[in-house]
């Protein structure tokens, strides 16, 4: 695992993909609060964020997950990492997705950046694959998405879920 972390040493941000077993595997997503300064404002996403200074990415993702959704993943919960990716709207930002096993309960109190959280059954994702229309730079754009009330997952989070589903098959 440490070799993988060194390999992605150029990543400056990380997200946590928390998996739990219920009636099948579920993954935690969060609905971001609407904020003018947040490029992912109002989107469904994974907890995470940028590292501070020389902070190791694993420490950064654990800190951000605690701050955003009230959960504290530990090194012992880490299953592995998906390939690092850059969001389309921030191509210089390389993000490393950490995959954690989560055995504890639901998310705790969330921080001000988060409106709500949901545990999404991974088995439901393929059947919910569709397109949705978003407003981007003053125009409507159709994008691939997973849609099932209450969530509509598209963009960077959609691509990470596609990566995860490919690994799990």
N, C-alpha and C positions, 0 to 999 in steps of 0.2 A: 504494500500500500504506500509506503513512504517513497518508493521509486516513482509511482504514479503521481504523487504529489509534487515531486521534484520535476517530473516531466512537464507538468503544467505550471511551472513556477512563474510564467509570464501572466497568468490569470490574476486579475486584480479584484475579482468578485466571486462569490459562490452562492449557490442555493442549496436548500435541504429538501430532498425528496424523502419524506417520511412514510414508510410502508408499515401497515399493521394488518394482522390477520383477524378477520371476523368471519363472515360467511364467504370467505375468499379474500384476496388481497385488496386493500384500500390504500389510497394515497391522500395526503392532506394538501388541500389548496386553500388559499386565502383570497378574499376580495379586498383589493386595495382601496383605501379611502380616496375620494376625489380631491386632488390638490393640483393647483395650477403649475407648480414647479416639478411635479412628478411625471416623467414621460410614460409611465405605466399606470397612471391615475385611473382608478375605477376598474382595472383589469383583474381577472382571476390569475393568480400566480403562485409561486412557491416562496416560502420565507427565505430570506437571504439578503445579501448586500455586499458592499465593498469592504475590503480590509482596511484597517487603520495603520498607516505606517508600515512597519516590518511585521505586523501581526500575521501569523500563519493563517492560511485560508481556512483550515479546519477550525481554528479558534474563532475566526470571523463568522463563519456560518453558524456555529453553535451560539455565539453571542447574539447575532441577528435573529435567529430563530426564537431565542428566549425573549428578546425585546418585542418581536412582532406577534408571536402567537402563544407566548407563555410556556413553551416546551423547551427542555434542555437536553438535546441529544448529547451523547457521550461517545468518546472514541470507541468504546466497546460495542456500541450500537451500529458502528459503521460497517456496511456491507461492501461498499466500493464506490467508484466514481464512473460517471458516464463521460464521454468525450466532451472536452471544453468547447463552448460555442460562443459566438458573439450575437447579440440581438441585432436584428435588421436596422433598428433605429439608432444603434450605437455600435457600429462595426469595429471600433477600436477597443471596445470593452470585452475582454475575454472572461467568460463566466464558467466556473467549474461546478458541475452538479454532483453533490455528495448524496449517496443513497444510504439511508439509515433504516434499520429495523426498529420499529416502535412497539413496545409491549404495554406501555402505560395507557392511561385513559385518554379521554378527549383533550383537545387543546385547552389551555388555561386562559386566564384573562389576556386579551390581546391589547397591543399598544395602539397609539393614536393613528398609525399608518394603515390600520386594518379595520374593515367594517365587519367582516364575518369570516368564518372558516367552514369548510365542509370536507368530510371524508368521502372521496369518490371511489366507488368500486371499479377496479381496473377492468373487470370482465364486462362492464357496461360501456367502456369507451369505444370499442369497435362499432357497436350498433348505434352509437351517438355521433359517429363521424359524419359531418355534413359541411356545408358552407354557411357563413353568416356575413351579413353586410355591416361594415364598420365605417365610421366617418374618419377620414384621414386627409389632413391638409385641405379641408374644405370640399372634399368630394367623397362619394360613396364607393367603397371597394369591397368586392366579395373575396373572403379569405377562407381557407380550410379551417375547420373548428370541430371541437367536441361540444355538443350542446345537449344539455339535459337540466331542467330546472333543479336548483337555482343557478347553475353555472353555465357559462359560455366561454370555453377555453380556446384561445387562438394565439397566433404569433409565436413568440419565444417559448412560452409554456407549452403550447401545442407541440412544437418541434421537440422539446425535451420529452414529453410524454410519448411521442412517436419513437424516439430513441429508446426509451425504457421498454415499451411494448416489444420492440424488435429484439432486445436482449432477453426478455422473458419468454419469448416463443421458442 
